[in-house]
Amino acid sequence: DPEEVLTILLPPSEVIMESRAMEEEHDIEPLHFCAADVNLNEAEEGGEGLSLHGGLDGELKQMVDDCNGEEPCLKIDTERELYPYAIVWGPLPCITWCLPCVGHMGIGDSAGRVHDFAGPYCVNTNRFMTGRVVRYWQLEKHHIKVLSERGDPAKVWDRAVAEGDRKYAGLMHNICCQNCHHHTSQCARNAGLRIGWFQAAVLVLLKGNSVSWDRTVFAFGPFILLITFILLMSFLT
């Protein structure tokens, strides 16, 4: 389907060229990419490499420039599913209903687009595998300070996410030891943050925020009903 969001399986310049060919062939609206899909080291005006100063490229540059102030943009937009500088979590149907601590994880770049390791050789951008985000944990001030020490926080964070995406886009998915939690942790560590896969899970589940009560009920309601049913059956028998 030409309107599907591209998975990050190619270098950024090839992804953009392929998308443009799709747009011309199928006469569709331009696909909007995330800032993390861009190699900012190659993005120089007037150069032969990737230019970010016109058309779709200008939009890509704008995603980063919008947050190029003393403080990065941290505004959460739940309606558009944008979670900048955040680790996000969603339930896996059936599995989460039995084990509520188990779910799917992703990470938001500086523009808020969610990146998640969805399966073998597949990293989604702005297409969270489980649909809507249920919980999120955003970087705290001391984490932003670490990014600032390395340069522009937005660019440092986006490069870190892009590096993690490209690494895991070439890896087989393993539910136990090479999964979405490891991808999220890798992106954070690329930015200089000491966040392991287990710590990422603890942060988003115990210290994070719920997006809304209805999403929380959808995620954890079946588990509560299951436990209630088991307790009732135990009491009646």
Backbone as numpy.savetxt, mean C-alpha at the origin, in Angstrom:
# Nx Ny Nz CAx CAy CAz Cx Cy Cz
-8.19 -6.93 -19.13 -9.04 -5.74 -19.13 -8.15 -4.50 -19.13
-8.24 -3.62 -20.11 -7.34 -2.46 -20.19 -7.50 -1.49 -19.06
-8.64 -1.53 -18.36 -8.86 -0.60 -17.27 -8.33 -1.11 -15.95
-7.81 -2.35 -15.93 -7.26 -2.88 -14.70 -6.02 -2.09 -14.32
-5.81 -1.91 -13.03 -4.60 -1.26 -12.56 -3.42 -2.19 -12.79
-2.35 -1.66 -13.39 -1.21 -2.49 -13.70 -0.48 -2.92 -12.45
-0.06 -4.18 -12.43 0.79 -4.64 -11.34 2.21 -4.26 -11.69
3.03 -4.09 -10.67 4.39 -3.59 -10.87 5.29 -4.76 -11.20
5.37 -5.10 -12.48 6.20 -6.19 -12.92 7.28 -5.71 -13.87
7.25 -4.42 -14.22 8.20 -3.85 -15.16 8.85 -2.64 -14.54
10.02 -2.23 -15.07 10.61 -0.95 -14.63 9.62 0.16 -14.88
9.66 1.24 -14.10 8.64 2.28 -14.18 8.47 2.89 -15.55
9.57 3.12 -16.29 9.44 3.72 -17.61 8.70 2.80 -18.56
8.93 1.48 -18.47 8.24 0.53 -19.34 6.77 0.43 -18.97
6.46 0.51 -17.69 5.07 0.47 -17.26 4.31 1.64 -17.86
4.89 2.84 -17.80 4.21 4.03 -18.32 4.06 3.95 -19.84
5.10 3.46 -20.57 4.99 3.36 -22.01 3.92 2.36 -22.40
3.86 1.23 -21.67 2.86 0.21 -21.98 1.46 0.74 -21.72
1.30 1.51 -20.64 -0.03 2.04 -20.33 -0.49 3.00 -21.41
0.44 3.81 -21.94 0.07 4.77 -22.97 -0.37 4.05 -24.24
0.31 2.94 -24.57 -0.08 2.15 -25.73 -1.49 1.59 -25.55
-1.79 1.14 -24.32 -3.12 0.62 -24.02 -4.16 1.72 -24.16
-3.82 2.93 -23.68 -4.77 4.03 -23.75 -5.10 4.38 -25.19
-4.08 4.40 -26.07 -4.31 4.75 -27.47 -5.09 3.66 -28.18
-4.76 2.39 -27.90 -5.39 1.27 -28.59 -6.87 1.15 -28.22
-7.19 1.34 -26.93 -8.55 1.12 -26.47 -9.31 2.42 -26.22
-8.67 3.55 -26.47 -9.32 4.85 -26.31 -9.93 5.00 -24.92
-9.08 4.81 -23.91 -9.54 4.92 -22.53 -8.86 6.09 -21.86
-9.40 6.49 -20.71 -8.81 7.58 -19.95 -7.44 7.17 -19.44
-6.50 8.10 -19.32 -5.16 7.76 -18.84 -5.20 7.12 -17.46
-4.38 6.09 -17.28 -4.27 5.45 -15.97 -3.44 6.33 -15.05
-3.86 6.48 -13.83 -3.14 7.31 -12.88 -2.22 6.44 -12.04
-0.96 6.78 -12.06 0.03 5.99 -11.35 0.35 6.62 -10.00
0.95 5.83 -9.18 1.38 6.30 -7.87 2.79 6.84 -7.96
3.12 7.79 -7.11 4.44 8.39 -7.14 5.53 7.36 -6.92
5.23 6.28 -6.20 6.23 5.26 -5.92 6.60 4.46 -7.15
5.82 4.56 -8.24 6.13 3.85 -9.46 7.19 4.58 -10.28
7.62 5.73 -9.82 8.53 6.56 -10.59 9.93 6.53 -9.99
10.92 6.31 -10.84 12.31 6.41 -10.40 12.68 7.88 -10.43
12.65 8.52 -9.26 12.86 9.96 -9.21 14.28 10.36 -9.59
15.22 9.42 -9.54 16.59 9.74 -9.95 16.67 9.96 -11.45
15.71 9.36 -12.22 15.72 9.51 -13.66 14.82 10.64 -14.12
14.06 11.20 -13.19 13.05 12.20 -13.55 13.67 13.59 -13.60
14.29 13.91 -14.72 14.92 15.21 -14.88 14.34 15.90 -16.10
14.03 17.15 -15.94 13.43 17.91 -17.03 14.43 18.06 -18.17
13.94 17.75 -19.38 14.78 17.92 -20.56 15.71 16.77 -20.82
15.77 15.78 -19.94 16.67 14.65 -20.14 16.06 13.63 -21.08
16.87 12.62 -21.46 16.39 11.58 -22.35 15.63 10.50 -21.59
15.75 10.50 -20.31 15.07 9.49 -19.52 13.63 9.88 -19.26
13.12 9.45 -18.14 11.72 9.71 -17.79 11.55 11.16 -17.36
10.62 11.85 -18.00 10.34 13.24 -17.65 9.02 13.32 -16.91
8.98 14.15 -15.87 7.78 14.27 -15.06 7.22 15.68 -15.12
7.28 16.30 -16.27 6.91 17.71 -16.32 5.82 18.01 -17.34
5.01 17.05 -17.69 3.92 17.32 -18.61 2.96 16.17 -18.70
1.67 16.46 -18.89 0.67 15.41 -19.07 0.60 14.50 -17.86
0.55 13.18 -18.13 0.48 12.20 -17.07 1.71 12.28 -16.18
2.89 12.51 -16.80 4.11 12.62 -16.02 4.03 13.78 -15.04
3.39 14.88 -15.47 3.22 16.02 -14.58 2.38 15.66 -13.37
1.37 14.80 -13.57 0.55 14.36 -12.44 1.37 13.54 -11.47
2.26 12.71 -12.00 3.10 11.90 -11.15 4.00 12.78 -10.28
4.60 13.79 -10.93 5.45 14.69 -10.18 4.65 15.45 -9.13
3.41 15.82 -9.50 2.58 16.59 -8.58 2.27 15.80 -7.32
2.13 14.46 -7.44 1.84 13.63 -6.28 2.92 13.80 -5.22
4.16 13.97 -5.67 5.25 14.16 -4.73 5.35 15.61 -4.31
5.23 16.52 -5.28 5.40 17.93 -4.97 4.34 18.47 -4.02
3.14 17.88 -4.03 2.08 18.33 -3.13 2.50 18.21 -1.67
3.41 17.32 -1.39 3.81 17.10 -0.01 5.24 17.55 0.25
5.79 18.33 -0.66 7.18 18.75 -0.51 7.32 20.00 0.35
6.77 19.96 1.55 6.94 21.06 2.48 7.78 20.61 3.66
7.77 21.42 4.72 8.53 21.03 5.90 7.92 19.80 6.55
6.60 19.66 6.45 5.92 18.50 7.00 5.19 17.77 5.88
5.29 16.45 5.80 4.60 15.71 4.75 3.09 15.70 4.98
2.34 15.48 3.90 0.89 15.41 3.99 0.50 14.08 4.64
-0.26 14.14 5.72 -0.67 12.94 6.44 -2.18 12.77 6.47
-2.88 13.46 5.58 -4.33 13.43 5.60 -4.85 12.10 5.07
-5.66 11.42 5.89 -6.28 10.17 5.51 -7.59 10.47 4.79
-7.80 9.82 3.65 -9.05 9.98 2.90 -9.67 8.59 2.74
-10.57 8.22 3.65 -11.14 6.88 3.63 -12.11 6.67 2.48
-12.73 7.74 2.00 -13.66 7.60 0.88 -12.93 7.20 -0.39
-11.74 7.74 -0.58 -10.95 7.41 -1.78 -9.92 6.33 -1.50
-9.94 5.79 -0.28 -9.00 4.73 0.12 -7.55 5.19 -0.03
-7.25 6.37 0.52 -5.89 6.90 0.48 -5.35 6.98 1.92
-4.21 6.32 2.14 -3.64 6.24 3.49 -2.13 6.53 3.42
-1.76 7.82 3.33 -0.34 8.16 3.20 0.47 7.79 4.43
1.66 7.28 4.19 2.61 6.92 5.24 1.96 5.99 6.28
1.24 5.01 5.82 0.50 4.16 6.74 0.60 2.69 6.36
0.50 1.85 7.37 0.35 0.41 7.18 -1.14 0.12 7.30
-1.69 -0.60 6.35 -3.12 -0.87 6.33 -3.39 -2.36 6.44
-4.60 -2.68 6.88 -4.98 -4.08 7.11 -6.43 -4.31 6.72
-6.67 -5.49 6.16 -8.03 -5.88 5.81 -8.22 -7.36 6.10
-9.45 -7.81 6.28 -9.72 -9.20 6.62 -9.65 -10.13 5.42
-9.26 -11.36 5.68 -9.33 -12.42 4.68 -10.58 -13.24 4.99
-11.59 -13.20 4.13 -12.83 -13.92 4.42 -12.58 -15.37 4.83
-13.35 -15.83 5.76 -13.27 -17.18 6.34 -12.08 -17.33 7.28
-10.88 -16.95 6.83 -9.70 -17.10 7.69 -9.78 -16.14 8.87
-10.03 -14.85 8.60 -10.12 -13.86 9.67 -11.32 -14.14 10.57
-12.38 -14.71 10.01 -13.57 -15.01 10.80 -13.29 -16.07 11.85
-12.28 -16.89 11.59 -11.88 -17.92 12.57 -10.69 -17.47 13.41
-9.77 -16.76 12.78 -8.58 -16.25 13.47 -8.50 -14.75 13.21
-9.09 -13.93 14.07 -9.19 -12.49 13.82 -7.86 -11.75 13.74
-6.78 -12.36 14.19 -5.47 -11.70 14.12 -4.83 -11.89 12.75
-5.43 -12.72 11.90 -4.87 -13.00 10.58 -5.62 -12.18 9.54
-4.87 -11.51 8.67 -5.49 -10.70 7.63 -4.48 -10.32 6.58
-4.87 -9.43 5.69 -4.01 -8.98 4.59 -3.48 -7.58 4.90
-2.23 -7.33 4.53 -1.57 -6.08 4.88 -1.02 -5.39 3.64
-1.02 -4.06 3.69 -0.43 -3.27 2.63 0.21 -2.02 3.22
0.77 -1.19 2.35 1.45 0.01 2.82 1.12 1.17 1.88
0.83 2.33 2.46 0.49 3.50 1.67 1.70 4.37 1.38
1.85 4.82 0.14 2.97 5.70 -0.20 2.64 7.13 0.20
3.43 8.10 -0.23 3.22 9.48 0.20 1.91 10.06 -0.33
1.42 9.53 -1.45 0.16 10.00 -2.01 -1.03 9.24 -1.44
-0.76 8.21 -0.63 -1.83 7.45 -0.01 -2.23 6.19 -0.74
-1.68 5.96 -1.94 -2.03 4.76 -2.70 -1.50 3.53 -1.99
-2.35 2.53 -1.84 -1.97 1.32 -1.11 -1.25 0.34 -2.04
-0.13 -0.18 -1.57 0.64 -1.20 -2.29 0.58 -2.49 -1.45
0.28 -3.60 -2.09 0.24 -4.85 -1.34 0.71 -6.02 -2.19
1.42 -6.93 -1.55 1.92 -8.15 -2.17 0.76 -9.14 -2.19
0.12 -9.28 -3.35 -1.15 -10.00 -3.43 -1.02 -11.47 -3.80
0.11 -11.87 -4.35 0.28 -13.25 -4.77 1.61 -13.42 -5.48
1.86 -14.60 -6.03 3.15 -14.84 -6.71 3.42 -13.81 -7.80
4.54 -13.11 -7.69 5.00 -12.16 -8.70 3.97 -11.05 -8.96
3.23 -10.68 -7.96 2.16 -9.69 -8.14 2.12 -8.71 -6.98
2.37 -7.45 -7.27 2.23 -6.38 -6.29 1.20 -5.38 -6.82
0.12 -5.22 -6.11 -0.93 -4.29 -6.52 -0.61 -2.86 -6.11
-1.06 -1.91 -6.92 -0.99 -0.50 -6.57 -2.40 0.09 -6.67
-2.87 0.61 -5.56 -4.19 1.23 -5.51 -5.31 0.23 -5.84
-5.08 -1.01 -5.55 -6.10 -2.05 -5.73 -5.89 -3.09 -4.62
-6.27 -2.70 -3.40 -6.04 -3.56 -2.24 -6.74 -4.90 -2.45
-6.03 -5.97 -2.24 -6.53 -7.30 -2.60 -7.85 -7.65 -1.92
-8.01 -7.26 -0.66 -9.22 -7.63 0.07 -10.32 -6.57 -0.03
-10.12 -5.58 -0.87 -11.15 -4.54 -1.04 -10.87 -3.33 -0.15
-11.80 -3.02 0.72 -11.68 -1.84 1.57 -10.78 -2.09 2.78
-10.02 -1.08 3.14 -9.17 -1.14 4.34 -10.05 -1.07 5.58
-9.72 -1.88 6.59 -10.48 -1.88 7.84 -9.73 -1.16 8.96
-8.42 -1.38 9.02 -7.61 -0.72 10.05 -6.33 -0.16 9.41
-5.79 0.90 10.04 -4.55 1.48 9.54 -3.75 2.05 10.71
-2.46 2.07 10.53 -1.55 2.70 11.49 -0.62 3.61 10.70
-0.59 4.90 11.09 0.21 5.88 10.37 1.50 6.17 11.11
2.55 6.47 10.35 3.84 6.78 10.94 3.70 7.90 11.97
4.49 7.79 13.04 4.48 8.82 14.08 5.58 9.84 13.83
5.62 10.87 14.65 6.54 11.99 14.41 7.99 11.55 14.36
8.37 10.63 15.24 9.78 10.22 15.25 10.13 9.40 14.02
9.14 8.75 13.41 9.40 8.03 12.16 9.59 9.03 11.02
8.75 10.07 11.00 8.89 11.10 9.97 10.24 11.79 10.09
10.72 11.95 11.32 12.02 12.58 11.53 13.13 11.74 10.90
13.01 10.42 11.01 14.00 9.53 10.39 14.01 9.72 8.88
12.83 9.84 8.29 12.75 10.06 6.85 13.37 11.40 6.47
13.11 12.43 7.29 13.62 13.77 7.00 15.14 13.81 7.04
15.74 12.99 7.89 17.19 12.94 7.99 17.83 12.37 6.72
17.03 11.65 5.93 17.52 11.04 4.70 17.23 11.89 3.47
16.46 12.97 3.66 16.11 13.82 2.53 14.65 14.23 2.60
14.06 14.50 1.45 12.64 14.84 1.38 11.84 13.62 1.83
11.03 13.72 2.88 10.30 12.56 3.40 9.46 11.85 2.35
8.78 12.62 1.49 7.92 12.01 0.46 8.74 11.18 -0.51
9.85 11.72 -0.97 10.67 11.00 -1.94 11.36 9.80 -1.31
11.83 9.97 -0.07 12.47 8.86 0.63 11.48 7.71 0.81
10.26 8.06 1.24 9.24 7.03 1.49 8.82 6.35 0.19
8.62 7.13 -0.87 8.18 6.55 -2.14 9.26 5.66 -2.75
10.49 6.07 -2.64 11.57 5.21 -3.14 11.61 3.90 -2.37
11.42 3.99 -1.06 11.44 2.79 -0.23 10.32 1.83 -0.62
9.13 2.38 -0.85 7.99 1.55 -1.26 8.25 0.95 -2.64
8.77 1.76 -3.56 9.04 1.28 -4.91 10.06 0.15 -4.90
11.11 0.28 -4.09 12.12 -0.77 -4.00 11.52 -2.06 -3.46
10.67 -1.93 -2.45 10.02 -3.11 -1.91 9.09 -3.76 -2.93
8.35 -2.93 -3.68 7.45 -3.45 -4.70 8.21 -4.25 -5.75
9.29 -3.66 -6.23 10.03 -4.30 -7.32 10.71 -5.58 -6.86
11.12 -5.62 -5.62 11.71 -6.86 -5.11 10.67 -7.96 -5.03
9.51 -7.66 -4.44 8.51 -8.69 -4.23 7.72 -9.02 -5.50
7.76 -8.14 -6.51 7.14 -8.46 -7.78 7.88 -9.58 -8.49
9.09 -9.87 -8.03 9.87 -10.96 -8.62 9.96 -12.18 -7.72
9.14 -12.24 -6.68 9.20 -13.34 -5.72 7.92 -14.15 -5.70
8.08 -15.43 -5.39 6.93 -16.29 -5.16 6.30 -15.97 -3.81
4.98 -16.00 -3.74 4.27 -15.74 -2.49 4.22 -17.01 -1.66
4.57 -16.88 -0.39 4.50 -18.01 0.54 3.72 -17.55 1.76
2.64 -18.23 2.08 1.73 -17.77 3.11 2.39 -17.67 4.48
3.46 -18.42 4.70 4.09 -18.45 6.02 5.30 -17.54 6.13
6.18 -17.56 5.15 7.47 -16.87 5.34 7.81 -15.87 4.25
6.90 -15.61 3.33 7.16 -14.61 2.30 5.82 -14.08 1.81
5.23 -13.22 2.64 3.86 -12.79 2.36 3.72 -11.27 2.42
2.48 -10.79 2.51 2.21 -9.35 2.50 2.83 -8.64 3.70
2.93 -9.33 4.84 3.55 -8.73 6.02 5.03 -8.47 5.78
5.69 -9.41 5.13 7.12 -9.26 4.85 7.36 -8.15 3.83
6.47 -8.03 2.85 6.59 -6.94 1.88 6.47 -5.58 2.55
5.48 -5.45 3.44 5.28 -4.20 4.16 6.49 -3.86 5.01
7.00 -4.85 5.71 8.18 -4.65 6.54 9.38 -4.24 5.71
9.55 -4.87 4.54 10.67 -4.55 3.67 10.62 -3.09 3.22
9.44 -2.62 2.86 9.29 -1.22 2.43 9.67 -0.26 3.56
9.21 -0.57 4.78 9.52 0.29 5.92 11.01 0.28 6.22
11.62 -0.89 6.15 13.06 -0.97 6.43 13.88 -0.30 5.35
13.39 -0.29 4.12 14.07 0.43 3.04 14.16 1.93 3.34
13.20 2.42 4.11 13.17 3.83 4.47 13.95 4.11 5.75
14.58 3.10 6.31 15.38 3.28 7.52 14.62 3.07 8.82
13.39 2.53 8.73 12.59 2.30 9.93 12.74 0.85 10.38
12.88 0.65 11.66 13.06 -0.69 12.21 11.69 -1.28 12.55
11.01 -1.72 11.51 9.68 -2.31 11.67 9.69 -3.69 11.03
9.67 -4.73 11.85 9.63 -6.09 11.35 8.21 -6.49 10.99
8.06 -7.66 10.39 6.73 -8.08 9.96 5.78 -8.29 11.14
6.30 -8.85 12.25 5.45 -9.07 13.41 5.09 -7.74 14.07
6.06 -6.83 14.15 5.80 -5.53 14.74 4.78 -4.75 13.91
4.85 -4.90 12.58 3.87 -4.23 11.72 2.47 -4.71 12.03
2.32 -6.01 12.25 1.00 -6.57 12.58 0.50 -6.05 13.92
1.40 -5.99 14.89 1.02 -5.51 16.23 0.61 -4.04 16.15
1.37 -3.25 15.41 1.08 -1.81 15.31 -0.30 -1.56 14.70
-0.60 -2.24 13.60 -1.85 -1.96 12.91 -3.06 -2.52 13.65
-2.88 -3.65 14.36 -4.00 -4.27 15.06 -4.24 -3.70 16.45
-3.17 -3.37 17.15 -3.30 -2.92 18.54 -3.17 -1.41 18.71
-2.34 -0.76 17.89 -2.14 0.67 18.02 -2.81 1.46 16.89
-3.32 0.76 15.90 -3.90 1.42 14.75 -5.32 1.92 14.99
-5.88 2.51 13.96 -7.23 3.06 14.02 -8.16 2.27 13.10
-9.42 2.17 13.51 -10.44 1.57 12.65 -10.96 2.62 11.69
-11.20 2.24 10.46 -11.70 3.19 9.47 -13.14 3.58 9.80
-13.98 2.60 10.13 -15.37 2.86 10.47 -15.93 1.66 11.23
-17.03 1.88 11.93 -17.61 0.80 12.72 -18.19 -0.30 11.85
-18.76 0.07 10.68 -19.36 -0.95 9.83 -18.30 -1.88 9.22
-17.15 -1.32 8.89 -16.07 -2.17 8.37 -15.52 -3.08 9.47
-15.48 -2.56 10.69 -15.01 -3.37 11.81 -15.97 -4.52 12.08
-17.26 -4.23 12.02 -18.26 -5.28 12.23 -18.14 -6.34 11.15
-17.94 -5.92 9.92 -17.79 -6.86 8.81 -16.58 -7.76 9.03
-15.49 -7.18 9.55 -14.26 -7.94 9.72 -14.31 -8.90 10.91
-14.84 -8.42 12.03 -14.77 -9.21 13.26 -16.12 -9.76 13.73
-17.22 -9.29 13.13 -18.54 -9.77 13.53 -18.72 -11.27 13.40
-18.32 -11.88 12.28 -18.47 -13.33 12.14 -17.74 -14.11 13.23
-16.56 -13.63 13.65 -15.83 -14.32 14.71 -16.61 -14.27 16.02
-17.18 -13.10 16.31 -17.96 -12.95 17.55 -19.19 -13.87 17.51
-19.85 -13.94 16.35 -21.01 -14.82 16.21 -20.61 -16.28 16.36
-19.46 -16.62 15.80 -18.98 -18.00 15.90 -18.70 -18.39 17.34
-18.01 -17.51 18.07 -17.71 -17.79 19.47 -18.98 -17.85 20.30
-19.92 -16.95 20.01 -21.20 -16.96 20.72 -21.94 -18.27 20.48
-21.95 -18.74 19.24 -22.61 -20.00 18.90 -21.97 -21.17 19.62
-20.63 -21.20 19.66 -19.92 -22.29 20.32 -20.22 -22.29 21.82
-20.24 -21.11 22.44 -20.52 -21.02 23.86 -21.95 -21.45 24.16
-22.89 -21.07 23.32 -24.28 -21.47 23.52 -24.45 -22.97 23.40
-23.79 -23.55 22.39 -23.87 -25.01 22.22 -23.25 -25.73 23.40
-22.16 -25.19 23.91 -21.50 -25.81 25.07 -22.39 -25.71 26.32
-23.07 -24.57 26.47 -23.93 -24.38 27.63 -25.17 -25.28 27.56
-25.75 -25.41 26.34 -26.96 -26.20 26.18 -26.72 -27.70 26.28
-25.52 -28.12 25.97 -25.22 -29.55 26.03 -24.58 -29.93 27.37
